[in-house]
Amino acid sequence: MSDDDWFERDRAPVDDDSDDDSEGDEPTTDDFEAAFGSESEDDEPTADDFEAAFGSESEDDEPTADDFEAAFGSGPEGGDDEFEEELDSQIPRIELGVQGLDQMIQGGVPERSLMVAMGSAGTGKTTFGLQFLDHGLAEGEKGVYITLEESAQAVERAAEEKDWSFREYLDEDRLAIVDLDPIEMANSLTSIRGDLPRLISEFGADRLVLDSVSLLEMMYDSQAKRRTEIFDFTKSLKRAGVTTMLTSEASDQDPYTSKHGIIEYLTDAVFVLQYVRSEFGETRLAVEIQKIRNANHSRETKPYEITDEGISVYRQADIF
């Protein structure tokens, strides 16, 4: 298998009658290569043998995460140097693909930005990520969707429900959906972040979504360890040179703070999705751009809805 095949994956057909992808044994680190090429729906995926995961023809097991380094060890090392290039006004801008929200960003988000959509349950974080990815794919880009919460089939179904042609993009090898177990990913994060920049480059990805970084953060008991690991992981995403959207759970006490209070400080852009309740008991969804480095943007809080076509922000409307 060539290096160009590392994100190629034979995908199981969508089965609307079953959301359960795991009825057999838990995956091992030796199964990763076979797992990502598998048409089996028996086990939950993890992150081992990432390179072969998308090109394998095996139909036996779902992937794990321990052999990530070995899976990509044939290429150049990712390196430990910090990403030092500063975003500036000369960097091209891109649209998110969210109606209304793009108009709140004057000129678009700088390419290669690392962004986070932050909110509580039900505010549309996953939809935000899928919509961001679909917009790029519809424009001819290539994308990667990494989920720590759902199976690849569930992600594909969610996209198809919005009439986003993820099956077509998968068949064209312009999209890879990777479902990983957060525990296995945390255990293999050192090797993953070392090889991720090279692998993203080989696939030619323009956009990447990770849903959600909160599950990864939860794998560390120590706050100091959590900060170090997440900081180093975001550096690897920067080195990859891909425009990235992370999703994150908001704090129970403050919608403007992530659950662990880390990711908003490590990203270039923060979009806050929240519930706003009036004194009369009416509840609406509202979005605010907390920050975008090197880009002017509105600081207003605007209502939005999650429709059959995705998220739509009503930029001309007020909350109540």
Long-range contacts (C-beta under 8 A, 24 or more apart in sequence): 1-51, 1-52, 1-55, 1-56, 3-51, 3-74, 3-75, 3-202, 4-202, 4-203, 5-54, 5-55, 6-50, 6-51, 6-52, 6-53, 6-54, 6-55, 6-72, 6-199, 6-202, 6-203, 7-54, 7-144, 7-173, 7-176, 7-199, 7-202, 7-203, 7-205, 8-54, 8-55, 8-173, 8-176, 9-36, 9-37, 9-53, 9-54, 9-55, 9-170, 9-176, 9-177, 10-37, 10-38, 10-39, 10-56, 10-57, 11-39, 11-152, 11-153, 11-156, 11-170, 11-177, 12-38, 12-39, 12-40, 12-41, 12-152, 12-153, 14-153, 14-156, 14-157, 14-160, 14-167, 15-41, 15-153, 16-157, 19-151, 19-153, 19-154, 21-45, 21-62, 21-151, 21-153, 21-154, 22-62, 24-61, 25-61, 27-61, 27-62, 27-63, 27-64, 27-181, 27-184, 28-61, 28-64, 28-66, 29-64, 29-65, 29-66, 29-67, 30-64, 30-67, 31-60, 31-61, 31-62, 31-63, 31-64, 32-63, 32-64, 32-65, 32-66, 32-67, 32-68, 32-71, 33-58, 33-67, 33-71, 34-58, 34-59, 34-60, 34-61, 35-60, 35-61, 35-62, 35-63, 35-64, 36-63, 36-178, 38-62, 41-151, 41-153, 44-151, 44-179, 44-181, 45-151, 45-152, 45-178, 45-179, 45-180, 45-181, 46-180, 46-181, 46-183, 46-184, 46-185, 47-178, 47-180, 47-181, 47-184, 47-185, 47-188, 47-192, 48-184, 48-188, 50-178, 50-192, 50-195, 50-199, 51-199, 53-178, 54-176, 63-180, 64-181, 64-184, 65-180, 65-181, 65-184, 65-185, 65-187, 65-188, 65-192, 66-184, 66-187, 66-188, 67-188, 68-188, 68-191, 68-192, 68-195, 69-188, 69-190, 69-191, 69-192, 69-194, 69-195, 71-195, 72-195, 72-198, 72-199, 73-195, 75-195, 75-198, 75-199, 75-202, 76-198, 77-194, 77-195, 77-198, 78-193, 78-194, 78-195, 78-196, 78-197, 78-198, 78-236, 78-239, 79-194, 79-197, 79-239, 81-239, 82-235, 83-235, 83-238, 83-239, 87-112, 87-113, 87-268, 87-293, 87-294, 88-294, 89-294, 91-294, 93-295, 94-136, 94-243, 95-135, 96-131, 96-132, 96-135, 97-131, 97-132, 97-134, 97-135, 97-136, 97-138, 98-128, 98-131, 98-132, 98-135, 98-310, 98-311, 98-312, 98-313, 99-311, 99-312, 99-313, 100-302, 100-304, 100-312, 100-313, 100-314, 100-315, 101-271, 101-287, 101-289, 101-304, 101-311, 101-313, 101-315, 103-315, 104-289, 104-297, 104-298, 104-300, 104-302, 104-313, 104-315, 105-289, 105-292, 105-295, 105-296, 105-297, 105-298, 106-295, 106-296, 106-297, 106-298, 107-295, 107-296, 108-295, 109-243, 109-269, 109-292, 109-295, 110-268, 110-292, 110-293, 110-294, 110-295, 111-243, 112-238, 112-241, 112-242, 112-243, 113-243, 113-244, 113-267, 113-268, 113-269, 113-292, 113-293, 114-234, 114-237, 114-238, 114-244, 114-246, 114-266, 114-267, 114-268, 114-269, 115-243, 115-244, 115-245, 115-246, 115-267, 115-268, 115-269, 115-270, 115-271, 116-213, 116-245, 116-246, 116-247, 116-248, 116-258, 116-263, 116-264, 116-267, 116-269, 116-270, 116-271, 117-245, 117-246, 117-247, 117-248, 117-271, 117-273, 118-247, 118-248, 118-249, 118-250, 118-255, 118-258, 118-263, 118-264, 118-270, 118-271, 118-272, 118-273, 119-249, 119-250, 119-255, 119-272, 119-273, 119-274, 120-249, 120-250, 120-252, 120-255, 120-274, 120-275, 121-249, 123-273, 123-274, 123-275, 123-285, 124-273, 124-285, 124-304, 124-306, 124-311, 125-211, 125-212, 125-247, 125-248, 125-273, 126-158, 126-211, 126-212, 126-247, 127-158, 127-162, 127-306, 127-310, 127-311, 128-245, 128-247, 128-271, 128-273, 128-311, 129-209, 129-211, 129-245, 129-247, 130-155, 130-158, 130-159, 130-162, 130-164, 130-209, 130-310, 131-162, 131-164, 131-310, 131-311, 132-207, 132-209, 132-245, 133-175, 133-207, 133-209, 133-245, 134-159, 134-162, 134-164, 134-165, 134-166, 134-310, 136-206, 136-207, 136-243, 137-165, 137-166, 137-169, 137-174, 137-175, 137-207, 138-165, 141-174, 141-206, 141-207, 142-174, 142-175, 142-203, 142-204, 142-205, 142-206, 142-207, 143-169, 143-174, 143-175, 143-176, 143-205, 143-206, 143-207, 143-208, 143-209, 144-175, 144-176, 144-177, 144-178, 144-200, 144-203, 144-205, 144-207, 144-208, 144-209, 144-242, 145-175, 145-176, 145-177, 145-178, 145-208, 145-209, 145-211, 146-178, 146-179, 146-180, 146-208, 146-209, 146-210, 146-211, 147-177, 147-178, 147-179, 147-180, 147-211, 148-179, 148-180, 148-181, 148-182, 148-185, 148-210, 148-211, 148-212, 148-215, 148-216, 149-211, 149-212, 149-215, 150-179, 150-211, 151-179, 152-177, 152-178, 152-179, 155-179, 161-308, 162-308, 162-309, 162-310, 163-308, 163-309, 164-310, 176-203, 176-205, 182-215, 182-216, 182-218, 182-219, 183-219, 185-216, 185-219, 186-216, 186-219, 186-220, 186-229, 189-216, 189-229, 189-232, 189-233, 192-233, 192-236, 193-232, 193-233, 193-235, 193-236, 194-236, 196-236, 196-237, 196-240, 197-236, 197-239, 197-240, 197-241, 200-240, 200-241, 200-242, 201-240, 201-241, 205-240, 205-242, 206-242, 206-243, 207-242, 207-243, 207-244, 207-245, 208-237, 208-240, 208-242, 208-243, 208-244, 208-245, 209-244, 209-245, 209-246, 209-247, 210-244, 210-245, 210-246, 210-247, 211-246, 211-247, 212-246, 212-247, 212-248, 212-249, 213-246, 213-247, 213-248, 213-263, 214-247, 214-248, 214-249, 214-258, 214-259, 214-260, 217-259, 217-260, 217-262, 217-263, 218-260, 223-260, 226-260, 226-262, 227-262, 230-262, 230-263, 230-266, 231-262, 231-266, 234-263, 234-266, 234-267, 250-274, 256-290, 264-290, 268-292, 268-293, 268-294, 269-293, 269-295, 273-304, 276-301, 276-303, 276-319, 276-320, 278-319, 278-320, 282-320, 284-319, 284-320, 286-319, 287-313
